[in-house]
Amino acid sequence: MIVFPAIDLKDGAAVRLLRGEMDTAKVFNPDPASQARAFAEAGFRWLHLVDLNGAFEGRPVNRAAVEAILAAIDLPVQLGGGIRDMATIGTWLEAGVARVILGTVAVKDPDLVREACRRFAGRVVVGIDARGGRVAVEGWAEQSDLEAHDLARRFEDAGVAALVYTDIERDGALQGVNVAATAALAEAVSIPVIASGGVSSLDDIAALLAVEDRGIEGVICGRALYDGRVDPKSALALVGAKEAAGC
């Protein structure tokens, strides 16, 4: 299982939000590239980026910060936020992003997602952000009537590399990962699932490791890393111990 450290970008800085509300933004590092280097030096194998301004505006906004991060590290990066058309997908992948995360467009234009999967095999991730089991879009500002499981099943045969499942009510709240909902989604489809939202301690990572075989590819960790609730060395050791045991 992969632990993805998260850098959420707002106005060029690395921030964390509470339940996706922009007015709750807390700046943790004004230099996102230095934060990325710190995560790389800690031993993480991937980096998870979100252009928060882009998610609300529907277009890339924090391009300079993303490019600085890509130049600063050798880790593969997955990026979401404001990616709504094929041109933007291609631009980011050509710039060095390993995988793009499509959220709003997965609900509003699923055919575009399918075409992107055909053009860029293995490099397209679908983000499923749910509140009360129903998918939210446009930076979580709009609530749809679509169930998370139904959205996931739409792309069962599309060639999606992974699903990022975020429980919005837990995001940034340090209330624990919604392990049951994440595992249920993973069991409902054959696409690997990445858990997001609520990581507060090593216990959350251990709980996901316990159900990893149901189709859990990884977990995104943000605020808990920044405020010291999750120690990078300990988190990576926990995951590495299970890998070494061949479980």
C-alpha positions in Angstrom: 0.0 0.0 0.0 1.3 3.5 -0.9 1.2 6.4 1.5 0.6 9.5 -0.5 1.7 12.7 1.3 -0.6 15.6 0.1 0.2 19.1 -0.9 -2.9 21.2 -1.4 -2.2 24.4 -3.3 -4.0 27.7 -2.6 -2.6 31.0 -3.9 0.8 29.4 -4.4 1.2 28.0 -0.9 0.8 24.6 0.7 -2.4 24.7 2.8 -4.9 22.4 4.4 -8.6 22.9 4.5 -11.3 21.6 6.8 -14.0 19.7 4.8 -13.0 21.5 1.6 -14.1 25.0 2.8 -11.7 27.5 1.3 -12.1 30.0 4.1 -10.7 27.5 6.6 -7.3 27.4 4.7 -4.3 27.1 7.0 -0.9 27.8 5.4 1.6 25.1 6.4 4.4 26.0 4.0 4.6 29.1 1.7 7.1 27.2 -0.4 5.4 24.1 -1.8 8.6 22.9 -3.6 10.5 22.8 -0.3 7.6 20.8 1.2 7.8 18.4 -1.7 11.6 18.0 -1.2 10.9 17.3 2.5 8.5 14.5 1.7 10.9 13.0 -0.8 13.7 13.1 1.7 11.4 11.4 4.2 11.2 8.4 1.9 7.8 8.7 0.3 7.4 7.1 -3.1 4.6 9.3 -4.5 3.2 12.8 -4.1 -0.4 13.8 -4.2 -1.1 17.4 -5.4 -4.4 19.4 -5.6 -4.8 22.8 -7.2 -7.5 24.0 -4.9 -8.0 27.3 -6.7 -8.2 25.4 -9.9 -10.9 23.0 -8.5 -13.2 26.0 -7.9 -12.4 28.0 -11.1 -12.4 25.0 -13.4 -8.9 25.7 -14.9 -5.3 25.4 -13.7 -4.4 28.2 -11.4 -1.3 27.2 -9.4 0.7 26.2 -12.4 3.9 27.9 -11.2 3.8 26.0 -7.9 3.2 22.7 -9.6 6.0 23.2 -12.0 8.4 24.2 -9.2 7.5 21.0 -7.4 8.0 18.9 -10.5 11.5 20.5 -10.9 12.4 19.9 -7.3 11.8 16.2 -6.9 12.1 12.9 -8.8 9.0 11.3 -7.3 6.0 10.5 -9.5 3.2 13.0 -8.9 -0.5 12.7 -9.3 -2.4 16.0 -9.7 -6.0 17.0 -9.4 -8.0 20.3 -9.5 -9.4 22.2 -12.4 -8.6 19.6 -15.0 -11.7 19.6 -17.2 -10.6 19.1 -20.9 -8.3 17.0 -23.0 -5.9 19.8 -23.7 -5.2 20.4 -20.0 -4.8 16.7 -19.4 -2.2 16.5 -22.1 -0.4 19.6 -21.0 0.1 18.3 -17.4 1.2 14.9 -18.5 3.7 16.4 -20.9 4.9 18.7 -18.1 5.9 15.6 -16.1 2.8 14.8 -14.0 2.6 11.0 -13.8 -1.2 10.8 -13.3 -4.0 13.3 -13.6 -7.1 13.1 -11.3 -10.4 13.9 -12.9 -13.3 14.6 -10.6 -16.0 17.1 -11.8 -15.5 16.1 -15.4 -16.0 12.4 -14.4 -19.6 13.3 -13.5 -20.3 15.9 -16.2 -18.5 14.4 -19.1 -17.7 10.7 -18.6 -16.9 10.2 -22.3 -14.0 12.6 -22.0 -12.6 10.4 -19.1 -12.9 7.3 -21.3 -11.2 9.0 -24.2 -8.4 10.2 -21.9 -7.9 6.7 -20.6 -7.5 5.5 -24.2 -5.0 8.2 -25.1 -3.1 8.1 -21.9 -3.2 4.5 -20.7 -2.5 4.1 -17.0 -2.2 7.8 -16.3 -5.8 8.8 -15.5 -7.3 8.6 -12.0 -10.9 9.3 -11.2 -11.6 11.3 -8.0 -14.8 10.5 -6.2 -15.5 13.0 -3.5 -18.6 12.1 -1.5 -20.7 13.7 1.2 -23.2 11.3 2.8 -22.5 8.8 0.1 -23.3 11.2 -2.8 -20.8 12.8 -5.1 -19.9 16.4 -4.9 -18.3 18.4 -7.7 -16.9 21.9 -8.6 -14.5 21.9 -5.7 -17.1 20.2 -3.5 -19.3 23.3 -3.9 -22.1 21.4 -5.7 -23.8 18.3 -4.5 -25.1 15.8 -7.1 -27.6 13.0 -6.7 -25.1 10.4 -7.9 -24.0 7.7 -5.5 -20.3 7.1 -5.2 -20.6 3.4 -6.1 -22.6 4.3 -9.2 -20.0 6.7 -10.5 -17.2 4.2 -9.9 -19.1 1.5 -11.8 -19.4 3.8 -14.8 -15.7 3.5 -15.4 -15.3 -0.2 -14.6 -14.2 -1.0 -18.1 -12.6 2.3 -19.0 -9.0 1.6 -18.1 -8.9 4.0 -15.1 -5.7 3.6 -13.2 -7.2 4.2 -9.7 -10.1 5.8 -7.8 -9.4 8.4 -5.1 -12.2 8.2 -2.7 -12.6 11.1 -0.3 -15.1 11.3 2.5 -15.6 15.1 2.5 -17.0 15.2 6.1 -13.7 13.8 7.4 -11.3 15.6 5.1 -8.9 17.7 7.2 -11.0 16.9 10.4 -8.6 14.3 11.8 -11.6 12.1 12.7 -10.2 8.9 11.2 -10.5 7.3 7.7 -13.9 5.9 6.7 -12.5 2.5 6.3 -15.8 0.7 5.9 -17.0 2.9 3.0 -13.6 2.8 1.3 -13.4 -1.0 1.5 -17.0 -1.3 0.3 -16.2 0.8 -2.8 -13.0 -1.2 -3.5 -15.0 -4.4 -3.3 -17.7 -3.0 -5.7 -15.3 -2.5 -8.6 -12.1 -4.0 -9.9 -10.3 -0.5 -10.0 -7.8 0.0 -7.2 -9.0 2.5 -4.6 -7.0 5.2 -2.7 -8.4 6.3 0.6 -8.6 10.0 1.4 -9.9 12.2 4.2 -9.6 11.9 7.9 -6.2 10.3 8.6 -5.4 11.2 12.2 -2.9 8.5 13.4 -1.0 5.4 12.5 -4.1 3.4 13.5 -5.9 4.7 10.4 -3.1 3.4 8.2 -3.1 0.1 10.1 -6.8 -0.2 9.6 -6.5 0.2 5.9 -3.6 -2.2 5.7 -6.0 -4.8 7.3 -8.4 -4.5 4.3 -5.7 -3.8 1.7 -6.5 -7.1 -0.1 -10.0 -5.9 -0.9 -8.5 -3.5 -3.5 -6.9 -0.6 -1.5 -3.9 0.8 -3.4 -3.0 3.5 -1.0 -4.0 6.3 1.4 -3.6 10.1 1.2 -2.2 11.8 4.3 -2.3 15.5 4.7 -2.9 17.4 7.9 -1.8 14.6 10.2 1.7 14.7 8.5 1.9 18.5 8.8 1.0 18.7 12.5 3.1 15.6 13.6 0.2 13.2 14.4 1.7 10.8 11.8 5.5 10.4 11.7 6.7 9.7 8.2 9.3 7.2 9.3 6.8 5.2 11.4 4.1 5.3 8.6 6.5 4.0 6.0 7.9 1.4 8.4 4.4 0.1 9.1 3.6 -0.3 5.4 7.1 -1.7 4.7 6.7 -4.3 7.4 3.5 -5.7 5.8 5.2 -5.7 2.4 8.2 -7.5 3.7 5.9 -10.1 5.3 4.3 -10.7 2.0 0.8 -10.2 3.4 
